[in-house]
Amino acid sequence: MKGWFYLFIASIGAGGFFALLVALARTPKLADLIPPQFFYHWLIGHVDLALIVGFLSFLMFLWNRHLSQKSGLLEKLLCYGGWAFIFFSSLFGLGKAVHNNYIPTIVHPLFFGGIFLFGIGYLLTALRFLKESLKGLTSADPVKVALSVSVLLSVLFPLTLIVSFLRQEPSEEIYLYYERLYWLGGHIHQFVNASLLVASWLLISRYDGRDAPYVLRYASLYLIPFPLVYFFLQVVVSDPISAQVKMVTTLGYAVGIGIPTLATAFYLLFKHSFRGSFLSNALGLSVLMYILGAGMGYLIAGSDLRIPAHYHGVIASILIALMTLTYVYLKEMKMLEDIPILARLQPYLYGVGMLLFTSGLFWAGVYGAPRKTYGTGYIESLKVYLFMALMGLGSVLSVLGGIIFVALILYALFRSRWSWASS
């Protein structure tokens, strides 16, 4: 079980390292010192390690912690190997970086090997829990229902990618090839993230002594229909990024994810958040960050920095929830005697940083700043310059919060090892 937890820490740490490099590459004056090739590879390393490998590793940890301990050594070895291949192909700028949506890709055998190894390990782990999760869908426990939903979606996600790979024809347009390859599977991945977020919120509330009502189990079940539709579409449609398919996937975000997550978020905000304890305050911070990020999503128009502002707000919400649970589990595993003062402040430092970061991105996007663009040459107005500088400040604060988080984890790990060795 701890193996998945350690992989989560390694992924978040590596993702934060790449995030700092990317932020420096987009900060005025500093951007001129960094070659464009490395910027694009580091951005891929940040996304794939922190937001895919990291989140899914924590999800597999939760399955083993709250459903049953079923993961085998093979799955862990596959996932760790995948992590290493993705990290080194990103760090050293190997191959060609393709910034398609959902699973940005580096066209290089080492990167493909990493995606394959981690994906197989993840699918095998989900299949181990599938039978138990099908029974868990009818449980009266909202936490078990949310985790069971995440298992079902975690089977659909890689299976959809496999079907997509088998059906995609080679194309000279490399961006469009990977966009088609990952489009529908990538949307299912967002539903996996939503189930992870809901389960994490419910767990934080439970650890704070406030169980969610039975009715919230239906919010998690509402996450299932659209991914099933996406899998069916992947089997039958010839072009997964056609206008008709995109209408369905857009509706899935607005309705399939928006309704259950926002319903859960507003309930927890008014009933279980900001009650004075560390856990309830951190829960409230995560919920508020999610509402902000989701709200930005409904205001997107065109392809500009409002898009990353939206999903970074949502991602920050998930990370705050996972960081909070990490401290709980470190204490449960007797790696910490109590949650230290610095750990109690760390989510706020990260959260404020991400608030500035997402606000800077959003308003720069409102004034026309494009997304996925290296450097600062596109800045044509003082407003965009100031908002990008605000983004830079927010990124430094949030990365500092991330560094403190990783440092606290390493302290807890080394402290527990030292105590064991000394006893």
Rosetta blueprint (number, residue, H / E / L):
1 M L
2 K H
3 G H
4 W H
5 F H
6 Y H
7 L H
8 F H
9 I H
10 A H
11 S H
12 I H
13 G H
14 A H
15 G H
16 G H
17 F H
18 F H
19 A H
20 L H
21 L H
22 V H
23 A H
24 L H
25 A H
26 R L
27 T L
28 P L
29 K L
30 L L
31 A H
32 D H
33 L H
34 I L
35 P L
36 P H
37 Q H
38 F H
39 F H
40 Y H
41 H H
42 W H
43 L H
44 I H
45 G H
46 H H
47 V H
48 D H
49 L H
50 A H
51 L H
52 I H
53 V H
54 G H
55 F H
56 L H
57 S H
58 F H
59 L H
60 M H
61 F H
62 L H
63 W H
64 N H
65 R H
66 H H
67 L L
68 S L
69 Q L
70 K L
71 S L
72 G L
73 L H
74 L H
75 E H
76 K H
77 L H
78 L H
79 C H
80 Y H
81 G H
82 G H
83 W H
84 A H
85 F H
86 I H
87 F H
88 F H
89 S H
90 S H
91 L H
92 F L
93 G L
94 L L
95 G L
96 K E
97 A E
98 V E
99 H L
100 N L
101 N L
102 Y L
103 I L
104 P L
105 T E
106 I E
107 V E
108 H L
109 P H
110 L H
111 F H
112 F H
113 G H
114 G H
115 I H
116 F H
117 L H
118 F H
119 G H
120 I H
121 G H
122 Y H
123 L H
124 L H
125 T H
126 A H
127 L H
128 R H
129 F H
130 L H
131 K H
132 E H
133 S H
134 L H
135 K H
136 G H
137 L L
138 T L
139 S L
140 A L
141 D L
142 P H
143 V H
144 K H
145 V H
146 A H
147 L H
148 S H
149 V H
150 S H
151 V H
152 L H
153 L H
154 S H
155 V H
156 L H
157 F H
158 P H
159 L H
160 T H
161 L H
162 I H
163 V H
164 S H
165 F H
166 L H
167 R H
168 Q L
169 E L
170 P L
171 S L
172 E L
173 E L
174 I H
175 Y H
176 L H
177 Y H
178 Y H
179 E H
180 R H
181 L H
182 Y H
183 W H
184 L H
185 G H
186 G H
187 H H
188 I H
189 H H
190 Q H
191 F H
192 V H
193 N H
194 A H
195 S H
196 L H
197 L H
198 V H
199 A H
200 S H
201 W H
202 L H
203 L H
204 I H
205 S H
206 R H
207 Y H
208 D L
209 G L
210 R L
211 D L
212 A L
213 P L
214 Y H
215 V H
216 L H
217 R H
218 Y H
219 A H
220 S H
221 L H
222 Y L
223 L L
224 I L
225 P H
226 F H
227 P H
228 L H
229 V H
230 Y H
231 F H
232 F H
233 L H
234 Q H
235 V H
236 V H
237 V L
238 S L
239 D L
240 P L
241 I L
242 S L
243 A H
244 Q H
245 V H
246 K H
247 M H
248 V H
249 T H
250 T H
251 L H
252 G H
253 Y H
254 A H
255 V H
256 G H
257 I H
258 G H
259 I H
260 P H
261 T H
262 L H
263 A H
264 T H
265 A H
266 F H
267 Y H
268 L H
269 L H
270 F H
271 K H
272 H L
273 S L
274 F L
275 R L
276 G L
277 S L
278 F H
279 L H
280 S H
281 N H
282 A H
283 L H
284 G H
285 L H
286 S H
287 V H
288 L H
289 M H
290 Y H
291 I H
292 L H
293 G H
294 A H
295 G H
296 M H
297 G H
298 Y L
299 L L
300 I L
301 A L
302 G L
303 S L
304 D L
305 L L
306 R H
307 I H
308 P H
309 A H
310 H H
311 Y H
312 H H
313 G H
314 V H
315 I H
316 A H
317 S H
318 I H
319 L H
320 I H
321 A H
322 L H
323 M H
324 T H
325 L H
326 T H
327 Y H
328 V H
329 Y H
330 L H
331 K H
332 E H
333 M L
334 K L
335 M L
336 L L
337 E L
338 D L
339 I L
340 P L
341 I H
342 L H
343 A H
344 R H
345 L H
346 Q H
347 P H
348 Y H
349 L H
350 Y H
351 G H
352 V H
353 G H
354 M H
355 L H
356 L H
357 F H
358 T H
359 S H
360 G H
361 L H
362 F H
363 W H
364 A H
365 G H
366 V H
367 Y L
368 G L
369 A L
370 P L
371 R L
372 K L
373 T L
374 Y L
375 G L
376 T L
377 G L
378 Y L
379 I L
380 E L
381 S L
382 L H
383 K H
384 V H
385 Y H
386 L H
387 F H
388 M H
389 A H
390 L H
391 M H
392 G H
393 L H
394 G H
395 S H
396 V H
397 L H
398 S H
399 V H
400 L H
401 G H
402 G H
403 I H
404 I H
405 F H
406 V H
407 A H
408 L H
409 I H
410 L H
411 Y H
412 A H
413 L H
414 F H
415 R H
416 S H
417 R H
418 W H
419 S H
420 W H
421 A H
422 S H
423 S L
